[in-house]
Amino acid sequence: MVAASVASHCFQIPVFGENKLIPIRRKVLGVFFNDSVKNGWELPGLSVINEAKKSKRFQVYCHSVISNVVEESHTSSSIIDDANLVKKEDDQIVRWFHEAWPYFLAHRGSTFVVVISGEIVASPLLGSILQDISLLHGLGIRFILVPGTHVLIDKLLTERGCQPKYVGQYRITDPQSLDAAMEAAGRIRLTVEAKLSPGPSVCSIRRHGQWHDFGVSVASGNFLAAKRRGVVEGVDYGSTGEVKKIDVLRIRERLDKDCIVVLSNVGYSSTGEDLNCNTYEVATACALAVEAEKLICIVDGPILDESGRLIRFLSLEDADLLIRKRAEQSEIAANYVKAVDEGDSGIPENLDSNGSSHSVQIGKYSSGDYNPTFQNGVGFDNGNGLWSREQGGFAIGGEERQSRSNSYLSELAAAAFVCRGGVQRVHLVDGTISGALLLELFKRDGVGTMVASDVYEGTRMAREMDLPGIKQLLQPLEESGTLVRRTNKELLEALDSFIVVERDGSIIACAALFPFFKEKCGEIAAIAVSPECRGHGQGDKLLDYIENKASSIGLQKVFLLTTRTADWFVKRGFSECSIDLIPEARRKRINLSRRSKYYMKVLLPPDRSSSLVL
């Protein structure tokens, strides 16, 4: 009676770790009665409910026990929350390493030329960018850094009462400008070396038994040979230089010794003069000469489309078209068009993934018989054994670039130029984003804009004339039972859904995408690659193209039926699913006797970027 009476008047309190109310009646009663017996207290009137309500001693015990329970609940909740937080952080680290693993393998041993714009070099952002470069260097990436100097040069000239002078994309380098250029190049080189030298904190790795420093070795030198620009159209450019050759052999020697190479824009003439060269001309020439896997341009803003959205990807063809559209308004764009149309860009034949060569033809440009090559790892050879500056880099700068009157069109022109020359990927990265370089290189879609010369090359929608080539690809797989047999009539009816990859007039790969718009998903079918092209990534390129196309038309998932190629698709993000997840219209047409397995993949949101804000 006493217990029941007291327990019925004990309220409930929250236990925060579980976020729900629990009764504490039993604990209050247990503490109260145990202490009463222990201390020899009497319990007058507690057999009556009203007396229980009036018991001050009971109320004191209630508050005391409640306080203890609340305190214990807070402490327990805090411990649980801390443990959950640690586990969450651990899970995130493990997941990130799993996601980044393919990029570690892909980038290790690659050579990246990184041009850092003068605006970024002159900002507090430089330190964090160089720290990320140091980290990536530790992962096995070989770096050549070309820091921009024009902002510091202009600042030094202004402080000395001189006016910076530009004509087109080049600076007029009078004696005062040359002094400023040499001072700026020296300051920036020392700053870069100083910020790269420390390496990671030793405190973080002591528990693993590593007590020595992990500083980064930095190398610089007279790697750039230049010649005077001279007098062009009546303008004397003074000590402004143009790239004559890049000493590739000595740069590679430094890279092989695990050094980060810093390439200055101050070059040296054959007579021992210092010449002030254009930073982007140096960087693009270097990327072409060393046959870099990537040119990365770290700029001070994003590349946006007409709606203000980030453009994540441009094929070389798309970039070329955008530049040509602005050739009348932009001198730099006009220079690009002139260079590539006249064949002065020094574009070698592109090597296909199977080793055969073919010439790139975009716009009016055709490589024809013009096939310059790099000779002996030093400079540029135009095919007749004579060194030629015209096969060098692509200069951008001057008033047009600094005013941003055409947004980042100048950087885009430089990107397209080196893509034509054989550098397969150029990344334009907004250096104002924290960790932008890491995010660009280790996220699937990155945070910048990528211009690529080889992605989806020759990929297009199928035409009726492609039917024999498609049939030739599918027939061996149909005969082996890997693919369902399709008649010529069925292929013709489904032709609008087929995508093909054409090379030198032949169809080397094909696939089909059948959309189910109501269910917002699509079926991928009939993927086939010609035997001589297998093992060179054609299937991956085709699958990536189809996934992007599906996403762009509003589909959220893709699925497929397979009997013998499940492992290939699982490795590319597909998961086995139930037949119930297949759209009903498709389920009705499934041949159950084939005992196919069903796989599905959730797509990334579409990138609807289309054109630059120019």
C-alpha positions in Angstrom: 0.0 0.0 0.0 2.8 2.4 1.0 4.8 1.5 -2.1 1.9 1.8 -4.4 0.8 5.1 -2.9 4.3 6.7 -3.1 5.1 5.2 -6.5 1.9 6.6 -8.0 3.0 10.2 -7.1 6.5 10.0 -8.4 6.7 11.9 -11.7 8.8 11.0 -14.7 12.0 12.6 -16.0 13.7 12.4 -19.4 16.8 10.2 -20.0 18.5 12.3 -22.6 20.7 9.6 -24.1 17.6 7.7 -25.2 15.4 10.7 -25.7 12.4 9.2 -24.0 10.7 9.3 -20.5 11.3 6.6 -18.0 9.7 6.1 -14.6 12.1 6.5 -11.6 9.5 5.4 -9.0 11.4 2.2 -8.1 14.7 4.0 -7.6 13.2 6.7 -5.5 11.4 4.2 -3.3 14.4 2.0 -3.0 16.7 4.8 -1.9 14.1 6.3 0.5 13.1 3.0 2.3 16.6 1.6 2.4 18.0 4.8 4.0 15.0 5.0 6.4 15.6 1.5 7.6 19.4 2.0 7.8 19.0 5.2 9.8 16.2 3.8 12.0 13.7 6.4 10.8 10.0 5.8 11.3 7.5 6.2 8.5 4.6 7.9 10.2 1.5 8.4 8.0 2.9 7.0 4.8 0.2 4.4 4.7 -2.1 7.1 3.8 -1.9 8.8 0.4 -2.5 12.4 1.7 0.3 11.9 4.3 2.6 10.7 1.6 2.0 13.9 -0.3 2.9 15.9 2.8 6.1 14.1 3.7 8.9 16.6 3.4 11.4 13.9 4.0 10.0 12.0 1.0 10.1 15.1 -1.2 13.7 15.8 -0.2 14.6 12.2 -1.2 12.7 12.6 -4.4 14.6 15.7 -5.4 17.9 14.1 -4.3 17.4 10.9 -6.3 16.1 12.7 -9.3 19.1 15.0 -9.4 21.4 12.0 -9.2 19.5 10.2 -12.0 19.6 13.4 -14.2 23.3 13.9 -13.6 24.0 10.2 -14.4 21.8 10.5 -17.5 23.7 13.6 -18.7 27.1 11.9 -18.1 26.0 8.6 -19.8 24.5 10.6 -22.7 27.7 12.6 -23.1 29.8 9.4 -23.2 27.5 7.8 -25.7 27.4 10.9 -27.9 31.3 11.2 -27.8 31.6 7.5 -28.7 29.1 7.9 -31.6 30.9 10.9 -32.8 34.3 9.1 -32.8 32.7 6.1 -34.7 31.1 8.5 -37.2 34.5 10.2 -37.8 36.2 6.8 -38.1 33.6 5.6 -40.6 34.0 8.7 -42.7 37.8 8.3 -42.9 37.5 4.7 -43.9 34.8 5.5 -46.5 36.9 8.3 -47.9 39.9 6.1 -48.3 37.8 3.4 -50.1 36.4 6.1 -52.4 39.8 7.7 -53.1 41.6 4.4 -53.7 41.1 4.4 -57.5 42.5 7.9 -57.7 45.5 7.1 -55.6 46.4 4.4 -58.2 45.5 6.6 -61.2 47.5 9.6 -60.1 50.6 7.9 -58.7 53.6 8.5 -60.8 51.8 11.0 -63.0 53.3 14.4 -63.9 51.1 17.4 -63.3 52.0 21.0 -64.4 50.3 23.5 -62.1 50.1 27.1 -63.1 49.0 29.3 -60.1 47.5 32.6 -61.2 49.1 35.8 -60.0 46.0 36.7 -58.1 46.2 33.5 -56.0 50.0 33.9 -55.5 49.5 37.3 -54.1 46.7 36.2 -51.7 46.8 34.4 -48.3 45.4 31.3 -50.1 48.8 30.4 -51.5 50.0 28.7 -48.3 47.1 26.2 -48.1 47.3 25.4 -51.8 51.0 24.6 -51.5 50.3 22.5 -48.4 47.9 20.4 -50.5 50.5 20.1 -53.2 53.0 18.9 -50.7 50.5 16.3 -49.5 49.8 15.1 -53.1 53.6 15.0 -53.7 53.8 12.5 -50.8 51.2 10.3 -52.6 53.6 9.9 -55.5 52.4 12.7 -57.9 55.2 14.6 -59.7 54.7 18.4 -59.8 56.0 21.2 -61.9 54.8 24.5 -60.5 54.6 27.7 -62.5 53.6 30.6 -60.3 52.2 33.8 -61.8 54.1 37.0 -61.2 52.1 39.8 -62.9 50.2 41.0 -59.8 53.4 41.5 -57.8 55.2 43.0 -60.8 52.4 45.6 -61.2 52.4 46.3 -57.5 56.2 46.9 -57.5 56.0 49.2 -60.5 53.1 51.2 -59.0 55.1 51.6 -55.7 58.0 52.9 -57.7 55.9 55.4 -59.6 55.8 53.5 -62.9 52.8 52.5 -65.0 52.5 48.9 -66.1 52.2 48.7 -69.9 50.6 45.9 -71.9 49.9 45.3 -75.6 47.7 42.4 -76.3 48.5 39.5 -74.0 52.2 40.6 -73.5 53.8 43.1 -71.1 56.2 45.7 -72.5 59.2 45.0 -70.4 61.3 48.2 -70.1 64.3 48.3 -67.7 62.1 49.2 -64.7 59.6 46.4 -65.5 62.5 43.9 -65.9 63.9 44.8 -62.5 60.4 44.4 -61.0 59.9 41.1 -62.9 63.2 39.7 -61.6 62.5 40.8 -58.0 58.9 39.3 -58.2 60.2 36.0 -59.6 62.8 35.8 -56.8 60.4 36.6 -54.0 57.8 34.2 -55.2 60.2 31.4 -55.7 61.6 31.8 -52.2 58.1 32.0 -50.8 57.1 28.8 -52.6 60.2 27.0 -51.4 59.7 28.1 -47.9 56.0 27.0 -47.7 56.8 23.6 -49.3 59.8 22.8 -47.2 58.3 22.0 -43.7 56.3 18.9 -44.7 53.7 17.4 -42.3 53.8 17.7 -38.5 56.0 15.2 -36.9 53.7 15.1 -33.8 51.1 13.4 -35.9 53.2 10.4 -36.8 55.3 9.9 -33.6 53.1 7.0 -32.4 54.1 5.1 -35.6 57.8 5.3 -34.7 58.7 8.0 -37.3 60.8 10.7 -35.7 62.5 12.2 -38.7 61.3 15.2 -40.7 59.4 14.7 -44.0 60.3 18.0 -45.7 59.8 18.3 -49.4 62.8 18.9 -51.7 62.2 21.8 -54.1 64.3 22.3 -57.3 64.5 25.3 -59.6 67.1 26.4 -62.2 67.7 27.6 -65.7 65.2 25.2 -67.3 63.7 27.9 -69.6 65.5 29.2 -72.7 63.9 32.2 -74.2 64.3 34.7 -77.1 63.3 38.3 -77.3 59.9 39.0 -78.7 61.4 42.0 -80.3 59.4 44.6 -82.4 56.0 43.3 -83.5 53.8 45.6 -85.6 55.8 48.6 -84.6 55.7 47.9 -80.9 59.0 47.3 -79.1 58.4 44.8 -76.3 61.9 45.4 -74.7 63.0 42.5 -72.5 59.8 40.5 -73.0 60.7 36.9 -74.0 59.1 34.1 -75.8 59.6 30.4 -75.0 62.4 28.9 -77.1 62.8 25.6 -75.4 62.2 23.7 -72.1 65.0 21.6 -70.7 62.9 18.5 -70.2 65.8 16.2 -69.5 67.0 18.2 -66.5 63.5 18.7 -65.2 62.8 15.0 -65.3 66.1 14.3 -63.5 64.8 16.5 -60.6 61.4 14.8 -60.7 63.1 11.4 -60.6 64.9 12.6 -57.4 61.6 13.2 -55.8 61.7 17.0 -56.1 58.9 19.4 -56.8 60.2 21.6 -59.7 59.5 25.3 -59.6 59.7 26.8 -63.1 60.2 30.6 -63.2 58.8 32.7 -66.0 62.1 34.5 -66.2 64.0 32.9 -69.0 67.5 33.1 -70.3 68.6 34.0 -73.8 71.5 32.5 -75.7 73.5 35.7 -74.9 72.9 35.4 -71.2 70.1 38.0 -70.9 67.2 37.8 -68.5 63.9 37.8 -70.3 60.4 38.2 -68.8 58.1 35.6 -70.3 54.4 35.1 -70.1 53.5 32.7 -67.3 50.8 30.8 -69.2 53.1 30.5 -72.3 55.7 28.9 -70.1 53.2 26.6 -68.3 51.5 25.4 -71.5 54.9 24.9 -73.3 56.2 22.9 -70.3 53.1 20.7 -70.2 53.4 19.9 -73.8 57.2 19.4 -73.7 57.2 17.0 -70.6 54.1 15.2 -71.9 52.3 15.9 -68.7 49.2 13.9 -67.8 47.5 17.1 -66.6 47.7 20.8 -66.7 46.0 22.4 -63.7 45.2 26.1 -63.7 44.5 27.4 -60.3 42.5 30.6 -60.8 40.6 33.0 -58.6 37.0 32.1 -59.5 34.7 29.4 -61.1 33.9 28.8 -64.7 30.1 29.3 -64.9 27.4 28.7 -67.5 24.8 31.3 -68.6 22.7 30.5 -65.6 25.5 30.9 -63.1 26.1 27.2 -62.6 29.5 25.6 -62.5 30.6 23.9 -65.7 32.2 20.7 -64.6 33.2 19.2 -67.9 33.8 20.4 -71.5 35.0 18.2 -74.3 37.7 19.6 -76.5 35.1 20.1 -79.2 32.8 22.0 -76.9 35.6 24.2 -75.6 36.8 24.9 -79.2 33.2 25.9 -80.2 32.8 28.3 -77.3 36.1 30.0 -78.0 35.3 30.4 -81.7 32.0 32.0 -80.9 33.9 34.8 -79.0 36.7 35.3 -81.5 35.3 38.6 -82.7 35.0 40.1 -79.2 38.2 38.6 -77.7 41.7 39.1 -79.0 42.9 36.0 -77.1 40.2 33.9 -78.6 41.1 35.2 -82.0 44.7 34.3 -81.4 43.7 30.8 -80.5 41.6 30.4 -83.7 44.5 31.8 -85.8 47.0 29.4 -84.1 45.0 26.2 -84.6 43.6 27.1 -88.0 47.0 27.9 -89.4 48.5 24.7 -87.9 50.9 26.7 -85.7 49.9 24.9 -82.5 52.3 22.0 -83.0 49.7 19.3 -82.6 51.0 15.8 -83.0 48.8 12.9 -84.1 46.8 11.5 -81.3 47.5 7.9 -80.4 44.5 5.8 -79.9 44.3 3.5 -76.9 45.3 0.6 -79.0 48.4 2.3 -80.4 47.1 3.4 -83.8 47.3 7.0 -84.7 44.7 9.4 -86.2 44.6 13.1 -86.7 42.3 15.4 -84.7 40.0 17.5 -86.8 37.9 20.2 -85.0 36.4 23.2 -86.6 38.6 24.3 -89.6 41.7 22.7 -88.2 43.3 19.7 -89.8 46.6 18.4 -88.8 47.3 17.2 -92.3 50.9 16.4 -92.9 52.1 18.7 -90.2 53.4 16.5 -87.4 55.9 18.3 -85.1 57.5 16.3 -82.3 59.6 16.9 -79.2 63.2 16.0 -79.9 65.7 14.7 -77.3 63.4 15.9 -74.5 64.4 19.5 -75.1 62.5 22.2 -76.8 60.4 21.8 -79.9 61.3 20.5 -83.3 59.1 21.4 -86.3 60.1 18.3 -88.2 63.0 19.8 -90.2 65.5 19.7 -87.3 65.2 23.4 -86.6 64.1 24.8 -83.2 60.9 26.8 -83.6 59.2 29.0 -81.1 55.9 28.7 -82.9 55.5 25.2 -81.5 55.8 26.6 -77.9 53.0 27.5 -75.5 50.0 29.8 -75.6 50.2 33.2 -74.0 47.3 34.8 -72.2 47.3 38.0 -70.2 47.2 41.8 -70.6 44.2 44.0 -70.1 41.6 41.6 -71.5 42.5 38.9 -68.9 42.9 41.2 -65.9 39.7 43.0 -66.5 37.8 39.7 -66.9 35.8 41.3 -69.6 35.4 37.9 -71.1 35.3 36.0 -67.9 37.8 33.0 -67.9 37.8 32.7 -71.7 41.5 33.2 -71.8 42.2 30.3 -69.5 39.8 28.2 -71.5 41.7 29.0 -74.6 44.9 27.9 -73.0 43.3 24.7 -71.9 42.0 23.9 -75.4 45.4 24.7 -76.8 47.3 22.1 -74.7 44.5 19.5 -75.1 45.1 19.8 -78.9 48.8 19.3 -78.3 48.4 16.0 -76.5 47.7 16.8 -72.8 44.6 14.8 -72.3 43.2 16.6 -69.2 43.2 20.3 -68.2 41.6 21.3 -64.9 40.5 24.9 -64.2 40.2 25.1 -60.5 38.8 27.8 -58.3 41.6 28.4 -55.8 39.4 30.4 -53.4 37.7 27.1 -52.4 39.3 25.5 -49.4 41.0 22.2 -50.4 39.9 22.7 -54.1 42.9 20.8 -55.5 42.2 17.8 -53.3 38.5 17.8 -54.1 39.1 18.2 -57.9 41.5 15.2 -58.0 39.8 12.9 -55.6 36.1 13.4 -56.2 34.4 11.9 -59.2 33.0 15.2 -60.6 35.5 17.5 -58.8 34.8 21.1 -57.9 36.3 22.7 -61.0 36.0 22.6 -64.8 37.8 19.8 -66.7 38.6 20.1 -70.4 39.4 16.7 -72.0 40.6 15.7 -75.4 40.0 12.0 -75.2 36.7 11.6 -73.3 33.9 10.3 -75.5 36.0 10.8 -78.6 34.0 9.6 -81.6 30.9 8.8 -79.5 27.6 9.7 -81.0 24.0 8.5 -81.5 23.7 5.6 -84.0 22.5 6.1 -87.6 21.0 3.6 -90.0 24.3 3.3 -91.9 25.8 2.0 -88.6 23.6 -1.2 -88.6 26.1 -3.5 -90.2 28.8 -2.4 -87.8 26.5 -2.8 -84.7 25.4 -6.2 -86.0 29.1 -7.3 -86.4 29.8 -6.3 -82.8 26.8 -8.0 -81.3 26.8 -11.3 -83.3 29.7 -13.0 -81.5 28.2 -12.2 -78.1 24.8 -13.4 -79.2 26.3 -16.6 -80.4 28.0 -17.2 -77.1 24.7 -16.5 -75.2 26.1 -13.4 -73.5 23.5 -11.1 -75.3 19.9 -11.8 -76.4 19.6 -12.3 -80.2 18.1 -9.4 -82.1 16.8 -9.5 -85.6 17.7 -6.8 -88.1 14.2 -5.5 -87.8 14.4 -5.3 -84.0 17.8 -3.5 -84.3 16.3 -1.0 -86.8 13.4 -0.3 -84.5 15.7 0.3 -81.5 18.3 2.2 -83.5 17.3 5.6 -81.9 18.3 4.2 -78.5 21.8 3.0 -79.6 25.0 4.9 -79.0 28.2 4.0 -81.0 31.9 4.8 -80.9 33.4 5.4 -84.3 37.1 5.3 -85.2 38.5 5.7 -88.7 35.1 5.0 -90.2 34.5 1.8 -88.2 32.2 1.1 -85.3 34.4 -0.1 -82.4 31.8 -0.1 -79.6 28.1 0.2 -79.1 25.4 0.2 -76.4 21.7 1.1 -76.0 19.8 3.1 -73.4 16.0 2.4 -73.1 14.4 5.0 -70.9 11.3 4.4 -68.7 10.4 7.9 -67.8 7.5 7.1 -65.5 9.8 5.2 -63.2 12.7 7.6 -63.8 15.0 4.8 -64.7 16.5 3.3 -67.9 17.8 0.0 -69.1 21.4 -0.3 -70.4 21.6 -3.1 -73.0 23.8 -4.5 -75.8 27.1 -3.2 -74.6 29.8 -4.5 -77.0 33.4 -3.6 -77.8 35.4 -4.9 -80.7 38.0 -7.5 -79.6 41.0 -5.5 -80.8 39.9 -2.5 -78.6 39.1 -4.4 -75.4 41.2 -3.7 -72.4 41.7 -0.1 -73.2 38.8 1.6 -71.4 36.4 1.8 -74.3 33.7 0.1 -72.3 34.1 2.4 -69.4 33.9 5.5 -71.6 30.8 4.2 -73.2 29.2 3.4 -69.9 30.1 6.8 -68.5 28.6 8.4 -71.6 25.4 6.5 -71.2 25.1 7.3 -67.5 25.6 11.0 -68.1 23.0 10.9 -70.9 20.5 9.1 -68.7 21.0 11.6 -66.0 20.7 14.6 -68.4 17.2 13.4 -69.5 15.9 13.1 -65.9 16.6 9.5 -65.1 17.7 8.7 -61.6 18.6 5.0 -61.9 19.8 2.6 -64.6 19.4 -1.1 -64.6 20.5 -4.1 -66.7 20.0 -7.8 -67.2 23.1 -10.0 -67.5 24.1 -13.6 -67.4 27.9 -13.6 -67.6 29.2 -10.0 -67.0 28.0 -9.3 -63.5 31.4 -8.8 -62.0 32.3 -6.1 -64.5 29.2 -4.0 -63.7 29.5 -4.6 -59.9 33.0 -3.1 -60.1 31.5 0.0 -61.7 28.9 0.6 -59.0 26.0 -1.6 -59.8 24.3 -3.7 -57.2 22.1 -6.8 -57.6 18.4 -6.1 -57.2 15.1 -7.9 -57.2 13.0 -8.3 -60.4 10.3 -6.3 -58.5 12.4 -3.2 -59.0 12.4 -3.5 -62.8 9.7 -1.4 -64.4 6.5 -3.4 -65.0 6.5 -2.8 -68.8 10.0 -4.4 -69.0 9.2 -7.3 -66.6 6.5 -8.5 -68.9 9.1 -9.0 -71.7 11.8 -10.7 -69.7 12.7 -14.2 -70.9 12.8 -16.0 -67.5 14.3 -19.1 -69.1 17.6 -17.2 -69.5 17.8 -16.9 -65.7 19.3 -13.4 -66.0 20.5 -11.5 -62.9 19.2 -8.0 -62.4 21.5 -5.0 -61.4 20.8 -1.4 -60.7 22.8 1.8 -60.1 21.7 5.1 -58.7 22.9 8.0 -60.8 24.6 11.2 -59.8 22.6 14.5 -60.3 22.9 15.8 -63.8 25.4 18.4 -64.8 23.3 20.7 -67.1 26.1 23.1 -67.8 26.0 24.3 -71.4 27.8 27.6 -72.1 30.0 30.1 -70.5 29.0 33.5 -69.1 31.2 35.5 -71.5 
